[in-house]
Amino acid sequence: MKTLISNAVLVDGTGGPRRPADVLLDGTLIAQVAPAGHLTADGTGAGRTIDATGLVLSPGFIDMHAHSDLQLLVSPDHYAKLSQGVTTELLGQDGLSYAPVDDATLAGVREKIAGWNDNPADFDFSWRTVGEYLARLDTVHDGGRIATNAAYLVPQGTVRAMVMGFAEGIATPEQLEQMQAVIRTSMEEGAVGMSSGLTYTPGMYASTEELAELCRTVGELGGFYAPHHRSYGKGALAAYAEMIGLSRSTGCALHLSHATMNFAENKGRAGELLDLIDEALDGGVDITLDTYPYLPGATTLSAILPSWASSGGTEATLERLSDPATAERIRESVEIYGSDGCHGVVAEWETLEISGVQNPALAALVGKTVAGIAAETGEPPFDVFVRILREDRLGTGILQHVGHEENVQTIMKHRSHTGGSDGILVGAKPHPRSWGTFSRYLGHYCRELGLLTLEETVHHLTGRPAARLKLHRRGLVREGYAADLVLFDPDTVRDEATFDNPRQASAGIHFVFVNGTAAIDGGQPTGARSGRALRRQRDGRTRIGSTETHDS
């Protein structure tokens, strides 16, 4: 059925000025875009007309940092993202995800990122390659589809674990060639680039030289590198400089993941980061970045451990935590010297809030900080930290309250900026960014604070990330483009999710179309699942289908 959206305020994703328009949807595509009043139901054969008077029509939002890898399959309604206008997500983040894997690697990864994605015991993890994972996204439930479109990054840490295991070590030339071959195959199967998590094991064991060789492979195939770099705390600028240097030396495009400047020592220093980026951009280096519009971060409690303590996977880590002498070494790293897992910064126990647990016996700890739990029990905070890790088998999720508002605002205005939720959807009390990132950009930072115009904000969330992903005819409101669209009220759109009540749908989102099908209709979910896996093709563009050559 054709759908006519009439009298909308069109903000088309290019950054150009808004204009009144009628837009006709036909199947999965945008069939016509015309000045308001020029299209009628009779003239177009539309079976439905939506009067969009006073509403903004924009491309669907693109989440450049999503952790929905498993939840798209486990909880296919995916209301957290649809309800804020997200129609496309970039998965495979932070160097750890579920493809490509062998049996041993999959078992280790499932435990390692249980705090990000849960670890359902009865779920069918039957894929092993990136191609098989993307195919699974297209056939999620009895031939049904996923709720949003999804592109995928090859996770460097997972690839390293396949070749070298989860322990520390320097890659031999043969192992490096094996990793390059896995990355090449994964990109030929549809991945758009490579991610790293350089404060997470085993990815963080890679040297700059190792990463450079992998980036050369990614760059040769037209992909980009999306690192969670080595520190967002102590030495953050040097860590950013390392990533920019990799891009400059290898020619591989760079997308800086959740590009924040956190912890006390980086307060007010966002301008220094942007100076580094601007110098590189002006010198021809291809850089984009994403941020989320909140101050706290979210990760796993085990991420605070020093890298040597996490070497070898879950069982080896738990053994170290159980040995008093080794635990004392860990305490010194975490409380005195600053763990590399905690960005080189001494752990501030009052900033680490438990957001989710795997062990039901620990449920009462959710919403409490490590310092608060210690005060209740009379234990030293480090002992609380170790006890929770052991009892939850490293599966604990946390919020980390270490951000600075001035840094967040400064970075989001940059010419390379895109939006990424970094949303973790599981846990009893997840970060509200999982439900509110994109509506918060529109409501709080655009309308209330005026940091960006509406046109700029939409461009940051649509056209610019679409260009980074090389999406084929997707990410703008143009004739012949995919009908991924959001219709929202610019006067009322806002995030409703809070830290106390994080699973709340956004206000002011009236309609969300994914590939021409309404997933949100009149502000209510329809249950429709029309998302598709988006694969990098031989021509370098990213689109639906494994061998597709026609426009889509």
Protein Blocks (a to p, Z undefined) as FASTA:
>chain_A
ZZddehiacdehnopacdddddddehjbcfbdcdehkacfklnopabdcdfehiacdddd
ddfbdcklmmmmmmmnommmmmnopabdcehiehiafbdcdfklmmmmmmmmmmmnopaf
kbccfbfbfklmmmmmmmmggoiacfbdcdddddfklmmmmmnojaecdddfklmmmmmm
mmmmmmmnopabdcddfkbcfklmpcfklmmmmmmmmmmnopacddddfbfbehklmmmm
mmmmmmmmnopacddehiacehjklgoilmmmmmmmmmmmmnopacddddddbfbdcddf
klmpcfklmgoijmlmmmmmmpmklmmmmmmmmmmnopaklnopacdfklmccfbdfblk
lmmmgopafklmmmmnopafklmmmmmmmmnnopaccdddfbcfklmmmmmmpmkbccde
kiafedjbdcfklmmmmmmmmmmmmmmnomacfklmmmmmmmmmmmmnopghihiacehi
acddcdddfklgccfbdfklmcccdehiabdceehiafbgghiaehiacbdcddddfkop
acehjkbcbdZZ
